[in-house]
Amino acid sequence: MAKAPGFAKAFVGRWRIVEMDFWDSDFLDLVEEAHLTFEGKSDGEIAFGALKGFLDVRYGTRDGSACAEFPWQGHDEDDPSCGRGWATIGTAGRLVGHFYIHNGDDSAFVCERG
């Protein structure tokens, strides 16, 4: 695994998705614990409901704050799926951002370390 760049250190690790605007909390953990994970230089994973996606992360800034932006691809149930998203470090050390499914739904999200 490639080492994460210094700018990415605030994001690296597993984040528990605790809230999404579009999907309720009962749906989030349908198949496995809902999470967003950042690993190494540009890898990551998102899982919630019946969706699992693999990220291609780019780190930068958004409105002066550290930001992780990512296209993703994976599956939703048995169907291929892809999209994009972004995340920043919010208040109280929480991760906040937005997740988009190509030609489908989108939702803001909140994550906590864990």
C-alpha positions in Angstrom: 0.0 0.0 0.0 1.3 3.5 -0.9 2.0 5.9 2.0 -0.6 8.7 2.3 0.7 12.2 1.5 1.0 14.5 4.5 -2.0 16.5 3.4 -4.2 13.4 3.6 -3.3 12.3 7.2 -6.5 14.0 8.6 -8.6 11.7 6.5 -6.8 8.3 6.6 -8.7 5.6 8.4 -12.2 4.2 8.8 -15.1 6.6 9.3 -18.5 5.4 10.4 -21.3 7.0 8.3 -23.8 8.1 11.0 -26.1 10.3 9.0 -27.2 10.8 5.4 -29.9 13.2 4.2 -31.4 10.9 1.6 -31.3 7.5 3.3 -32.4 6.8 6.9 -30.3 5.2 9.6 -32.1 1.8 9.4 -31.0 1.5 5.7 -27.4 2.6 6.2 -26.3 -0.7 7.9 -28.4 -3.0 5.7 -25.5 -5.3 4.5 -22.6 -4.1 6.6 -21.7 -1.3 8.9 -21.9 1.9 6.9 -18.5 3.4 6.4 -16.1 5.6 4.4 -12.5 4.5 4.5 -9.4 6.3 3.2 -6.2 4.3 2.7 -2.7 5.0 1.3 -2.1 7.7 -1.3 -5.4 7.5 -3.2 -7.4 4.4 -2.3 -10.6 4.1 -0.3 -14.0 2.5 0.0 -17.6 3.4 0.8 -20.3 1.1 1.9 -23.9 1.7 3.0 -27.2 0.0 2.3 -26.6 -2.5 -0.5 -23.9 -0.3 -2.1 -20.2 -0.8 -2.0 -17.8 1.3 -4.0 -14.1 1.7 -4.4 -12.6 5.2 -4.4 -9.9 7.0 -6.4 -9.2 9.8 -4.0 -7.5 13.2 -4.7 -6.7 15.5 -1.8 -6.8 19.3 -2.0 -8.7 22.2 -0.6 -12.3 23.4 -0.8 -13.2 26.9 0.5 -9.8 27.0 2.3 -10.3 23.6 4.1 -8.7 20.2 3.5 -10.8 18.2 1.2 -10.9 14.7 -0.2 -12.6 14.3 -3.6 -13.3 11.0 -5.3 -14.9 9.3 -8.2 -16.0 5.8 -7.2 -17.1 2.6 -8.9 -18.6 -0.6 -7.5 -22.1 -2.1 -7.2 -25.5 -1.5 -5.7 -27.0 -4.9 -5.0 -26.0 -6.8 -8.1 -25.9 -3.8 -10.5 -22.8 -2.0 -11.5 -22.7 1.5 -10.1 -20.5 4.6 -10.1 -20.4 8.2 -9.1 -18.4 10.8 -7.2 -18.2 12.5 -3.9 -16.2 14.8 -1.6 -15.5 15.2 2.1 -14.0 17.8 4.5 -13.2 17.7 8.2 -16.2 19.5 9.9 -16.8 20.6 13.5 -16.0 18.3 16.4 -13.6 16.2 14.2 -16.5 14.9 12.1 -16.3 14.3 8.4 -18.9 16.0 6.3 -19.5 15.8 2.6 -21.7 14.8 -0.3 -22.1 11.5 -2.2 -23.5 11.2 -5.8 -24.7 8.1 -7.7 -24.3 8.6 -11.5 -27.7 9.1 -13.0 -29.3 8.5 -9.6 -29.6 9.8 -6.0 -27.3 12.0 -4.0 -27.0 12.8 -0.3 -25.1 14.9 2.2 -23.4 12.7 4.8 -21.8 12.9 8.3 -19.1 10.5 9.5 -17.4 9.9 12.9 -14.1 8.2 13.5 -14.5 4.5 14.1 
